[in-house]
């Protein structure tokens, strides 16, 4: 037959054991609260940094898109080389943000210009 313990035998010195158990629980709760505050602050800063990174990425995307459109327009108005105009048009048509928008046709008006003339003008 198994030994049956009474509720009184769990605590040898109830006043001493419960006092120190209470202190231990209080210290653990205070440490957990302090660490929770630190974690909340770090998470808030990380969230702010991530939000700023998203805003900067969106800004860079828009600037890249604008630069591509400006480059395409520059080639269409200033390029006299039909091969350059065709290469620029083909490369810009493949950009993902121009697939669902109005596509600009790059054309080469005027007389043709050579690469050596372009290099000499800079």
CNS distance restraints for C-alpha pairs under 8 A (distance, minus, plus):
assign (resid   5 and name CA) (resid   9 and name CA) 6.47 0.50 0.50
assign (resid   5 and name CA) (resid  10 and name CA) 7.92 0.50 0.50
assign (resid   6 and name CA) (resid  10 and name CA) 7.48 0.50 0.50
assign (resid   7 and name CA) (resid  11 and name CA) 7.99 0.50 0.50
assign (resid   8 and name CA) (resid  12 and name CA) 7.97 0.50 0.50
assign (resid  11 and name CA) (resid  17 and name CA) 7.25 0.50 0.50
assign (resid  12 and name CA) (resid  17 and name CA) 7.92 0.50 0.50
assign (resid  13 and name CA) (resid  17 and name CA) 6.04 0.50 0.50
assign (resid  14 and name CA) (resid  18 and name CA) 5.81 0.50 0.50
assign (resid  15 and name CA) (resid  19 and name CA) 6.03 0.50 0.50
assign (resid  16 and name CA) (resid  20 and name CA) 6.35 0.50 0.50
assign (resid  17 and name CA) (resid  21 and name CA) 5.99 0.50 0.50
assign (resid  18 and name CA) (resid  22 and name CA) 6.00 0.50 0.50
assign (resid  19 and name CA) (resid  23 and name CA) 6.38 0.50 0.50
assign (resid  20 and name CA) (resid  24 and name CA) 6.09 0.50 0.50
assign (resid  21 and name CA) (resid  25 and name CA) 6.15 0.50 0.50
assign (resid  22 and name CA) (resid  26 and name CA) 6.10 0.50 0.50
assign (resid  23 and name CA) (resid  27 and name CA) 6.19 0.50 0.50
assign (resid  24 and name CA) (resid  28 and name CA) 6.19 0.50 0.50
assign (resid  25 and name CA) (resid  29 and name CA) 6.16 0.50 0.50
assign (resid  26 and name CA) (resid  30 and name CA) 6.21 0.50 0.50
assign (resid  27 and name CA) (resid  31 and name CA) 6.16 0.50 0.50
assign (resid  28 and name CA) (resid  32 and name CA) 6.07 0.50 0.50
assign (resid  29 and name CA) (resid  33 and name CA) 6.09 0.50 0.50
assign (resid  30 and name CA) (resid  34 and name CA) 6.15 0.50 0.50
assign (resid  31 and name CA) (resid  35 and name CA) 6.14 0.50 0.50
assign (resid  32 and name CA) (resid  36 and name CA) 5.98 0.50 0.50
assign (resid  33 and name CA) (resid  37 and name CA) 6.31 0.50 0.50
assign (resid  34 and name CA) (resid  38 and name CA) 6.42 0.50 0.50
assign (resid  35 and name CA) (resid  39 and name CA) 6.07 0.50 0.50
assign (resid  36 and name CA) (resid  40 and name CA) 6.05 0.50 0.50
assign (resid  37 and name CA) (resid  41 and name CA) 6.26 0.50 0.50
assign (resid  38 and name CA) (resid  42 and name CA) 6.25 0.50 0.50
assign (resid  39 and name CA) (resid  43 and name CA) 6.00 0.50 0.50
assign (resid  40 and name CA) (resid  44 and name CA) 6.09 0.50 0.50
assign (resid  41 and name CA) (resid  45 and name CA) 6.26 0.50 0.50
assign (resid  42 and name CA) (resid  46 and name CA) 6.12 0.50 0.50
assign (resid  43 and name CA) (resid  47 and name CA) 6.04 0.50 0.50
assign (resid  44 and name CA) (resid  48 and name CA) 6.22 0.50 0.50
assign (resid  45 and name CA) (resid  49 and name CA) 6.13 0.50 0.50
assign (resid  46 and name CA) (resid  50 and name CA) 6.08 0.50 0.50
assign (resid  47 and name CA) (resid  51 and name CA) 6.12 0.50 0.50
assign (resid  48 and name CA) (resid  52 and name CA) 6.21 0.50 0.50
assign (resid  49 and name CA) (resid  53 and name CA) 6.17 0.50 0.50
assign (resid  50 and name CA) (resid  54 and name CA) 6.23 0.50 0.50
assign (resid  51 and name CA) (resid  55 and name CA) 6.32 0.50 0.50
assign (resid  52 and name CA) (resid  56 and name CA) 6.19 0.50 0.50
assign (resid  53 and name CA) (resid  57 and name CA) 6.09 0.50 0.50
assign (resid  54 and name CA) (resid  58 and name CA) 6.17 0.50 0.50
assign (resid  55 and name CA) (resid  59 and name CA) 6.19 0.50 0.50
assign (resid  56 and name CA) (resid  60 and name CA) 6.09 0.50 0.50
assign (resid  57 and name CA) (resid  61 and name CA) 6.07 0.50 0.50
assign (resid  58 and name CA) (resid  62 and name CA) 6.24 0.50 0.50
assign (resid  59 and name CA) (resid  63 and name CA) 6.18 0.50 0.50
assign (resid  60 and name CA) (resid  64 and name CA) 6.02 0.50 0.50
assign (resid  61 and name CA) (resid  65 and name CA) 6.14 0.50 0.50
assign (resid  62 and name CA) (resid  66 and name CA) 6.11 0.50 0.50
assign (resid  63 and name CA) (resid  67 and name CA) 6.02 0.50 0.50
assign (resid  64 and name CA) (resid  68 and name CA) 6.14 0.50 0.50
assign (resid  65 and name CA) (resid  69 and name CA) 6.30 0.50 0.50
assign (resid  65 and name CA) (resid  97 and name CA) 7.52 0.50 0.50
assign (resid  66 and name CA) (resid  70 and name CA) 6.08 0.50 0.50
assign (resid  67 and name CA) (resid  71 and name CA) 5.95 0.50 0.50
assign (resid  68 and name CA) (resid  72 and name CA) 6.13 0.50 0.50
assign (resid  68 and name CA) (resid  92 and name CA) 7.23 0.50 0.50
assign (resid  69 and name CA) (resid  73 and name CA) 6.18 0.50 0.50
assign (resid  70 and name CA) (resid  74 and name CA) 5.95 0.50 0.50
assign (resid  71 and name CA) (resid  75 and name CA) 6.12 0.50 0.50
assign (resid  72 and name CA) (resid  76 and name CA) 6.14 0.50 0.50
assign (resid  72 and name CA) (resid  88 and name CA) 6.78 0.50 0.50
assign (resid  72 and name CA) (resid  89 and name CA) 7.18 0.50 0.50
assign (resid  72 and name CA) (resid  92 and name CA) 7.48 0.50 0.50
assign (resid  72 and name CA) (resid 104 and name CA) 7.86 0.50 0.50
assign (resid  72 and name CA) (resid 106 and name CA) 6.87 0.50 0.50
assign (resid  73 and name CA) (resid  77 and name CA) 6.12 0.50 0.50
assign (resid  73 and name CA) (resid 106 and name CA) 7.37 0.50 0.50
assign (resid  74 and name CA) (resid  78 and name CA) 5.72 0.50 0.50
assign (resid  74 and name CA) (resid  79 and name CA) 7.50 0.50 0.50
assign (resid  75 and name CA) (resid  79 and name CA) 4.89 0.50 0.50
assign (resid  75 and name CA) (resid  84 and name CA) 7.95 0.50 0.50
assign (resid  75 and name CA) (resid  85 and name CA) 6.31 0.50 0.50
assign (resid  75 and name CA) (resid  88 and name CA) 7.59 0.50 0.50
assign (resid  75 and name CA) (resid 106 and name CA) 7.10 0.50 0.50
assign (resid  75 and name CA) (resid 108 and name CA) 7.85 0.50 0.50
assign (resid  76 and name CA) (resid  85 and name CA) 6.68 0.50 0.50
assign (resid  76 and name CA) (resid 105 and name CA) 7.85 0.50 0.50
assign (resid  76 and name CA) (resid 106 and name CA) 4.76 0.50 0.50
assign (resid  76 and name CA) (resid 107 and name CA) 5.17 0.50 0.50
assign (resid  76 and name CA) (resid 108 and name CA) 5.90 0.50 0.50
assign (resid  76 and name CA) (resid 109 and name CA) 7.86 0.50 0.50
assign (resid  77 and name CA) (resid 107 and name CA) 7.74 0.50 0.50
assign (resid  77 and name CA) (resid 108 and name CA) 7.16 0.50 0.50
assign (resid  77 and name CA) (resid 109 and name CA) 7.36 0.50 0.50
assign (resid  78 and name CA) (resid 108 and name CA) 7.65 0.50 0.50
assign (resid  79 and name CA) (resid  84 and name CA) 7.36 0.50 0.50
assign (resid  79 and name CA) (resid  85 and name CA) 6.72 0.50 0.50
assign (resid  79 and name CA) (resid 108 and name CA) 5.58 0.50 0.50
assign (resid  79 and name CA) (resid 109 and name CA) 7.38 0.50 0.50
assign (resid  79 and name CA) (resid 112 and name CA) 7.78 0.50 0.50
assign (resid  79 and name CA) (resid 113 and name CA) 7.67 0.50 0.50
assign (resid  80 and name CA) (resid  85 and name CA) 7.97 0.50 0.50
assign (resid  80 and name CA) (resid 108 and name CA) 4.84 0.50 0.50
assign (resid  80 and name CA) (resid 109 and name CA) 5.87 0.50 0.50
assign (resid  80 and name CA) (resid 110 and name CA) 5.85 0.50 0.50
assign (resid  80 and name CA) (resid 111 and name CA) 5.70 0.50 0.50
assign (resid  80 and name CA) (resid 112 and name CA) 4.32 0.50 0.50
assign (resid  80 and name CA) (resid 113 and name CA) 5.65 0.50 0.50
assign (resid  81 and name CA) (resid  85 and name CA) 6.39 0.50 0.50
assign (resid  81 and name CA) (resid 108 and name CA) 6.23 0.50 0.50
assign (resid  81 and name CA) (resid 112 and name CA) 5.20 0.50 0.50
assign (resid  81 and name CA) (resid 113 and name CA) 6.11 0.50 0.50
assign (resid  81 and name CA) (resid 114 and name CA) 7.53 0.50 0.50
assign (resid  82 and name CA) (resid  86 and name CA) 6.05 0.50 0.50
assign (resid  82 and name CA) (resid 107 and name CA) 7.13 0.50 0.50
assign (resid  82 and name CA) (resid 108 and name CA) 5.49 0.50 0.50
assign (resid  82 and name CA) (resid 112 and name CA) 7.89 0.50 0.50
assign (resid  83 and name CA) (resid  87 and name CA) 6.17 0.50 0.50
assign (resid  84 and name CA) (resid  88 and name CA) 6.05 0.50 0.50
assign (resid  85 and name CA) (resid  89 and name CA) 6.06 0.50 0.50
assign (resid  85 and name CA) (resid 106 and name CA) 5.78 0.50 0.50
assign (resid  85 and name CA) (resid 107 and name CA) 6.15 0.50 0.50
assign (resid  85 and name CA) (resid 108 and name CA) 6.33 0.50 0.50
assign (resid  86 and name CA) (resid  90 and name CA) 6.10 0.50 0.50
assign (resid  86 and name CA) (resid 106 and name CA) 7.07 0.50 0.50
assign (resid  86 and name CA) (resid 107 and name CA) 7.85 0.50 0.50
assign (resid  87 and name CA) (resid  91 and name CA) 6.14 0.50 0.50
assign (resid  88 and name CA) (resid  92 and name CA) 6.07 0.50 0.50
assign (resid  88 and name CA) (resid 106 and name CA) 7.66 0.50 0.50
assign (resid  89 and name CA) (resid  93 and name CA) 6.03 0.50 0.50
assign (resid  89 and name CA) (resid 105 and name CA) 7.00 0.50 0.50
assign (resid  89 and name CA) (resid 106 and name CA) 5.78 0.50 0.50
assign (resid  90 and name CA) (resid  94 and name CA) 6.63 0.50 0.50
assign (resid  91 and name CA) (resid  95 and name CA) 7.06 0.50 0.50
assign (resid  92 and name CA) (resid  98 and name CA) 7.40 0.50 0.50
assign (resid  93 and name CA) (resid  98 and name CA) 6.31 0.50 0.50
assign (resid  93 and name CA) (resid  99 and name CA) 6.58 0.50 0.50
assign (resid  93 and name CA) (resid 103 and name CA) 7.10 0.50 0.50
assign (resid  94 and name CA) (resid  98 and name CA) 7.38 0.50 0.50
assign (resid  94 and name CA) (resid  99 and name CA) 6.93 0.50 0.50
assign (resid  95 and name CA) (resid  99 and name CA) 6.57 0.50 0.50
assign (resid  97 and name CA) (resid 101 and name CA) 7.41 0.50 0.50
assign (resid  98 and name CA) (resid 102 and name CA) 7.22 0.50 0.50
assign (resid  98 and name CA) (resid 103 and name CA) 6.81 0.50 0.50
assign (resid  99 and name CA) (resid 103 and name CA) 7.74 0.50 0.50
assign (resid 113 and name CA) (resid 117 and name CA) 6.61 0.50 0.50
assign (resid 113 and name CA) (resid 118 and name CA) 7.43 0.50 0.50
assign (resid 114 and name CA) (resid 118 and name CA) 6.53 0.50 0.50
assign (resid 115 and name CA) (resid 119 and name CA) 6.20 0.50 0.50
assign (resid 116 and name CA) (resid 120 and name CA) 6.06 0.50 0.50
assign (resid 117 and name CA) (resid 121 and name CA) 6.24 0.50 0.50
assign (resid 118 and name CA) (resid 122 and name CA) 6.95 0.50 0.50
